[in-house]
Amino acid sequence: MSLLEVKDLQVRVEEREILHGLSLTVNPGQVHAIMGPNGSGKSTLSHVIAGKPGYEVTGGQILFKGEDLLEMEPNERAARGVFLAFQYPVEIPGVTTWNFLHAALNAQRKARGEEEISSPAFLKKVREVAKSLNIPQDMLKRGVNVGFSGGEKKRNEILQMALFEPAVCILDEMDSGLDIDALRIAADGVNALRSPERAMVVITHYQRLLNYIVPDVVHVMSKGRVVKSGGKELALELEESGYAQFEDAA
Amino acid sequence: MPAVQETVERVRRIDVDQYRYGFETVIESDKAPKGLSEDTVRFISAKKDEPAWMLEWRLEAFRRWLTMTEPTWARVNYPKIDYQDLYYYAAPKPKKTLSSIDEIDPVILKTYEKLGIPLREVAILEGVEPPAGGEQTPSRKIAVDAVFDSVSVATTFKAELKKAGVIFMPISEAIREHPELVQKYLGTVVPTSDNYFATLNSAVFSDGSFVYVPPGVRCPMELSTYFRINERNTGQFERTLIIADKGSYVSYLEGCTAPQRDENQLHAAVVELVALDDAEIKYSTVQNWYPGNSEGKGGIYNFVTKRGDCRGRNSKISWTQVETGSAITWKYPSCILRGDNSSGEFYSIAISNGFQQVDSGTKMIHLGKNTSSRIISKGIAAGKSQNTYRGLVSAHRKATGARNYTACDSLLIGDKCGAHTVPYVEAKNSSATFEHEATTSKISEDVLFYCIQRGLSQEEAVGLVVNGFVKDVLQQLPMEFAVEAQKLISISLEGSVG
């Protein structure tokens, strides 16, 4: 059974159709890259999978482990293993990162019927995870993303990914706002989390990121549809010739 | 539906009737005849067995009150109060004269038990010595004075406080037992002519707490008064007077609740604090009067005058308040920084939901040299409520080196509520340094969605954001109160979020 199956998905935002029948099948262990020009619907897809309010699904379906994902509340999706790494992670003043992570992890565990994790046990766990990703401990004590650099914000997303151990990770434009060094560090973090059980969907505008996170499958999106799919070489081809060739196909 | 839209929908449907202290105690009470006249004042004074000077003081205030008009400058709207349609005194009828806490009417004890206020101390009851070897950890002890409608029904730990030389008793008793102290300080911070509500209080106040901490004494425990309005159509006019003599320290807590009623009830209190040289007073309030129902019906009108006088050099007064209840809040705990090097602080969390109206803030009056003050105000508005911070910082021309830092932050939940900031700043000398910062923010859909994507429910997400917002102020509260206040904040905002 595939892990994530998007079938003929149609989505509207304020009366305007953004996705016109998009299909995508992601299996465990795979890394899919979704590429496309601005406005092709890449971020809309990631938001709809995560359940962000404001989008109207007018047709099609999304199955997660065979179950209807669209029927689930966004926090239920998170508890079942859907993780979205945000393009622009928000700042939450006054709430320490470790406090936030503790509350979130316990909310997920509770939803799954698991026992909550105590503060000392959690602190130990989060420190280990941070260490394995080379994330400085003092980041955990600071307000969530408050005063973080672009690179720190993305590393905080990866830290959460490592902590929550999701089944599917959607990485929305992870490379935006990162210089090449920060990009490499973030990519290393993501690569460390690749596993035979976990799938990743990497949304990006540029091929650059895919030098570091090498995908199994590449999809090209244009005007709300997947217009071409192929192996990792498709990304290189795009880098050479640009998106213009697909405009007509869409 | 976008998250904020959804929040707004929920707010519309909220039932503020989740107020947990809305029960009524059925008990026979002894009331003054309805209405307000010189006779009412005389009745109250006689009930309290007061000396002649006290009655004179009250009557003077009453005559002054007749010449005054109700203030209208605050951003609150309410129908005209008929002062003749109220009872000004109500006391639960005692079965007999009380000599120990065990003789308090069990119905009242039960009321306080229900409210979570321990009047029956585990080891030490009033006047009862602790059993040998039964040492208690001093930091966990809180002495409580419980005021039920117009009278104080119990004060705990009296004996132990007495050992330290601290006087903590109902003000009605202090007037009889320590007239020299009361006469010396009463009305010296909030004069009888101060304002409409304070003047009214001066005429008809019935009870409240009195604290005197002698020179050099650090009060061995937290002192606390718990106010409960029970009777229908009865105003509560309590008066609190706290004096910290030279080099002393006291921390005082105040809590308030009332039954749920359809009609509005009036609460007009006066609190006076006096800190002499090197003394420090920390005054904390968790105000949870009934806020009215989801249609805005009922609730307490809370018109309160609280003021502290840093009379001595190096004295310090710190106000911390968590305001969650009341239909209307009109309250400005202030500091007069008279002594050189004295300092004043005001930490406030004011939450309004439903149809509540809050107009609250502080005044920091710098008179002495090198005085400093700090104001941290956090307003949270939800539902259809209006939340106003109103503050004054002023430096007298002789107050050289005066410093103030003010930070006013407002958080809006939904789009039917309002937050307003009205700061007044007056510096009459050029060496004053005043800083003012203000922010208004909304719990944005993006922040909520971020939290929810990490597994939190909408309610948990808002709770987390709000707690982060108020953290600086909560930290100022004594431990037990901070936990209580945090719970109260989440209850007050319950239903304002999904």
Interface residues (C-beta under 8 A of the other chain):
Chain A: A50 G51 K52 P53 G54 P74 N75 A78 A79 F83 L84 F86 Y88 P89 V90 I92 P93 G94 V95 F100 A103 A104 L105 A107 Q108 A111 G143 Q160 F164
Chain B: M1 P2 A3 Q5 E6 S444 E445 D446 V447 F449 Y450 C451 I452 Q453 R454 G455 L456 S457 E460 L464 V465 N467 G468 F469 V470 K471 D472
